[in-house]
Amino acid sequence: MRIALVAALGALLLLAAADTDWSKAETVTIIERDYVFDPSNLTFRAGTPYRLHVENQGKENHELTAPTFFQSVELKDPRVLNSQRTEILVRPGEQQDIYFVAKQPGRYPFTCADHDWAGMTGLIVVQ
């Protein structure tokens, strides 16, 4: 029963994502360096499709960890995130894209889970 419920929910999410015109997604780039996000504050509009382009220009693995934010958005492909749908890992010299539509206004903190102690933090604002 639980598997059927999870499968049905997944199918509904894929149908919602299929209705979005991802070709019109606005690109926003964030650079990860050893121990900073650039920029560290991001602003998005609810209902607008975005392509968040994440580049790791550092020498260590970096995550963009934003559990509350990622749970509140429609994702084109949830597989770009970890299995808990809380973060995306970007290895040194690599880049990843996250296509999403923010559903509700709010303020969502984000961190690099391994380097928040060094100040690698930021804030997403959805208007």
C-alpha positions in Angstrom: 0.0 0.0 0.0 2.7 2.4 1.0 4.7 1.7 -2.3 1.6 2.4 -4.3 1.0 5.7 -2.5 4.6 6.8 -3.1 4.4 5.8 -6.8 1.1 7.8 -7.2 2.6 10.8 -5.5 5.7 10.6 -7.7 3.5 10.4 -10.8 1.5 13.5 -9.8 4.8 15.4 -9.3 6.0 14.4 -12.7 2.7 15.5 -14.3 2.9 18.9 -12.6 6.5 19.3 -13.8 5.4 18.3 -17.3 3.0 21.3 -17.4 5.8 23.8 -16.8 7.6 25.3 -19.9 11.2 24.7 -18.7 12.5 26.3 -21.9 11.5 29.7 -20.4 13.4 29.1 -17.2 15.5 32.1 -16.0 19.1 31.1 -15.3 20.6 32.1 -12.0 24.2 31.1 -11.3 25.8 30.5 -7.9 29.5 29.8 -7.5 30.8 27.6 -4.7 34.4 28.4 -3.7 36.2 27.1 -0.6 34.1 28.4 2.0 31.8 30.9 0.3 28.8 31.0 -2.0 28.8 33.8 -4.6 26.3 35.3 -4.4 25.2 34.2 -0.9 21.7 35.8 -1.2 19.3 34.7 -4.0 15.9 36.1 -4.8 13.2 34.3 -6.8 9.6 35.0 -7.8 7.0 32.4 -6.9 5.5 30.8 -10.0 8.4 31.5 -12.3 10.5 28.6 -13.7 14.3 28.9 -12.9 17.5 27.1 -13.8 19.8 27.3 -10.8 23.3 26.7 -12.2 25.7 25.7 -9.4 29.4 25.7 -10.1 32.1 24.4 -7.8 35.2 26.4 -8.4 36.8 25.2 -5.1 39.1 22.4 -4.3 36.7 20.4 -2.1 33.2 18.9 -2.5 30.5 21.4 -1.7 26.8 20.9 -1.1 24.0 23.4 -1.5 21.8 22.2 1.4 18.4 23.8 1.6 15.9 21.2 2.9 13.0 23.6 3.5 13.4 25.3 0.1 13.7 22.0 -1.9 10.7 20.6 -0.1 8.6 23.7 -1.1 9.4 23.8 -4.8 8.3 22.0 -8.0 11.4 20.3 -9.4 11.8 19.3 -13.1 14.0 16.4 -12.0 14.1 15.5 -8.3 17.0 13.0 -9.1 19.5 15.9 -9.1 19.1 16.1 -5.3 20.1 13.5 -2.8 17.6 10.8 -1.8 16.3 12.9 1.1 15.7 15.8 -1.3 17.6 18.2 0.9 20.8 19.0 -1.1 22.8 18.8 -4.2 26.5 17.8 -4.2 28.9 19.4 -6.6 32.4 18.1 -6.9 35.4 20.3 -7.6 35.5 21.6 -11.1 31.9 20.3 -11.8 28.6 22.0 -12.2 24.9 21.0 -11.8 21.6 22.5 -12.8 18.4 22.5 -10.8 15.2 23.4 -12.6 12.5 24.5 -10.2 9.4 26.6 -9.7 9.1 28.2 -6.2 5.5 27.7 -5.0 5.3 29.9 -1.9 6.9 33.2 -0.7 9.3 32.9 2.2 12.9 33.0 3.5 14.9 29.8 3.2 18.4 29.5 4.6 21.0 27.4 2.8 24.4 26.1 3.7 27.2 23.9 2.6 26.6 21.0 5.0 30.3 20.3 5.4 31.5 23.9 5.6 28.8 25.9 7.4 31.1 26.2 10.4 33.4 28.3 8.1 30.6 30.6 7.2 29.5 28.9 3.9 25.9 30.0 4.3 23.3 32.0 2.5 19.6 32.9 2.1 17.0 32.3 -0.6 14.1 34.7 -0.6 11.0 33.9 -2.6 8.7 36.9 -3.3 
